[in-house]
Amino acid sequence: MKNFFKSFVCFCIAILFLFSTVLADHDSGGGGDGEGGSDDKPRVKVDIKIATEGAYPPWNLKDESGKLIGFEIDLANLLCDYMKYFNCTIVENDWDGMIPSLTTGKFDAIMAGMSITDERKKKIKFTKPYADEVASLAVMKGSSLETLKTADSIFLKNKPLKKQKKKVRKDLETIAQTLAGKTVGVQTGTIHQNFLESGLVGKINVRTYKTQDEVNLDLEAGRIDVALAAAVAFVDYAEKSSKPVVLIGPKFSGGVFGNGVGVGLRKPKGSKMEQDEFLREDLNKAIRKAKKKGKITELSIKWFSFNASI
């Protein structure tokens, strides 16, 4: 009887030990599906680099000391505070090398006023959009092009001219006639250059520049007749330089102009596949949190003077 009692006690102790081990494993996240996810998630924060241009005000720019500032700098810092698995460093990179540098691993993400377009999605992935961006034509006050009359805004489809809506097609034809023989300045490698070269406004004499600042300076100097960029970029330039820049024509969106601005990321593959997948997930959670708390609205009003949250 004593031997039976001892055996029974040992059996109970063994069962209790096994049960406590299973509970400990569950509590530590092993196989769980809570916010912490699976064991594949980083157990310590991973250091990443977020690239910006530093030359596209007010999205991103540098102050007199050379420090990076702007809407996206403030937003990047906020998102990094919210992220669970990553520590961030913001670095500067030329616009025309952004996507190649991302895909080769020079940095891990792009926050540089980059619109989410079908063409770019062939090369990289994006988070959900964090802001909206409309484009506009701009001239110096007194230009004969100020008389351009169109609808206040145009929403494009990813289709050729003949398949755009009738009213949109009419406005695009008016723009093409107005810009015929004129020189249009635009930053290279942008959605604005893609639009001008898409055929939607005929054959345009396009002059490309490395930065938006160079576009603005040549517009002011009269070396180009008109420029195309984000409307807020011209408004910011006019306010800070006190130059008489005037927006003309419609505000463009949709089609080649994309579906909002998001964080550009590598397509997950190779040795960093899991990290890139987790980074996109963590950033999307941070963007949702920033929107819910009204932080993106606050930052856009600070830098744009209107709510650009999308």
C-alpha positions, -999 to +999 in steps of 0.1 A: +000+000+000+028+024+008+045+016-025+013+024-043+009+056-024+045+067-033+039+058-069+007+078-070+024+109-055+053+107-079+028+104-108+009+135-097+041+155-093+052+145-128+018+156-142+020+189-124+055+196-137+045+188-173+015+211-170+035+240-156+060+236-184+033+239-211+018+269-194+052+286-192+058+280-229+024+294-238+029+325-217+063+332-233+046+334-267+055+299-281+028+292-307+005+319-295-014+342-318-016+373-297+000+407-305+035+393-299+029+369-328+051+338-333+086+329-321+099+342-355+093+378-343+125+396-332+131+391-294+151+424-292+147+455-313+165+455-346+183+486-359+171+499-393+178+529-415+150+550-430+161+571-460+148+605-470+159+631-496+162+662-475+154+684-505+116+682-509+101+708-486+080+707-466+079+669-468+116+667-460+144+693-460+174+706-441+176+736-418+205+761-418+227+738-397+221+709-421+198+690-398+170+670-415+136+684-407+101+683-422+068+665-421+083+631-428+112+635-404+087+643-375+064+614-387+093+589-390+104+597-355+069+593-342+064+559-360+097+547-347+085+555-311+054+534-318+071+504-334+076+474-312+104+455-330+127+482-345+150+511-337+154+537-364+181+560-378+171+585-405+196+589-433+199+611-464+199+598-500+196+613-534+161+609-549+172+593-581+190+565-563+163+558-537+148+526-550+181+510-562+197+518-529+168+503-510+168+470-530+205+466-526+203+470-488+219+504-483+189+512-460+156+495-451+128+520-458+120+551-477+101+581-464+105+608-491+072+619-504+070+587-525+036+581-540+023+546-542+020+538-579+016+506-599+049+512-616+068+515-583+050+484-569+067+463-596+100+470-578+092+475-541+064+472-516+046+499-496+029+503-463-006+517-462-006+554-472+000+580-444-007+612-464-022+624-496-004+645-523-020+664-551+001+678-580-002+712-596+013+733-624+030+766-613+042+797-630+056+831-619+030+858-615+024+877-647+029+847-669+005+844-699-002+808-687-022+822-657-052+823-680-054+785-682-089+775-674-098+739-663-117+721-636-104+727-601-093+691-599-087+661-621-088+624-610-070+603-636-074+566-644-045+543-653-056+544-689-047+562-721-062+596-730-091+582-751-103+561-721-104+589-696-137+605-686-150+630-712-146+660-689-111+649-679-101+643-715-113+678-724-092+694-696-062+674-706-065+685-742-068+721-730-036+717-710-018+702-740-028+731-762-017+756-735+017+740-729+025+735-766+059+751-773+065+758-736+093+743-714+080+724-683+104+718-654+102+688-632+123+668-608+137+637-624+124+602-615+091+615-601+054+608-608+053+643-623+078+635-649+060+602-656+027+622-662+043+647-686+059+618-706+027+596-705+011+612-736-019+624-717-010+660-724+006+655-758+043+659-765+057+683-740+091+699-739+103+686-705+134+697-686+144+675-657+163+685-625+179+666-597+160+684-569+129+704-565+149+734-553+166+735-588+132+735-605+120+764-583+151+784-590+149+780-628+112+788-627+120+821-609+148+829-633+126+823-664+147+794-677+115+774-678+079+785-685+061+764-660+068+736-635+049+706-622+053+692-586+033+686-554+011+717-549+024+721-513+060+722-526+052+754-546+032+769-517+061+763-493+086+778-517+064+809-523+060+815-485+096+810-476+111+829-506+084+856-509+085+849-547+052+854-566+046+818-576+011+811-588-007+777-591-025+772-624-048+746-638-063+716-619-050+697-589-040+663-603-045+629-585-051+593-594-036+573-623+001+579-627+000+602-596-007+571-574-028+564-543-013+584-515+022+585-500+035+555-481+067+540-467+087+522-495+101+488-485+120+460-501+100+430-514+107+403-488+133+378-501+167+364-492+183+366-458+162+396-447+129+383-458+114+378-423+128+411-411+112+430-440+079+413-435+079+422-398+090+458-406+060+463-429+037+449-403+051+470-375+050+502-396+014+496-406+005+492-370+023+524-361+006+543-390-028+531-378-020+542-342-007+576-354-039+582-374-062+571-346-045+595-322-047+623-347-010+627-348-007+627-386-033+654-388-014+675-363+019+671-382+004+678-416-013+710-403+021+720-388+040+716-421+013+719-448-012+742-431-040+717-440-049+681-432-031+658-456-038+626-436-054+599-458 
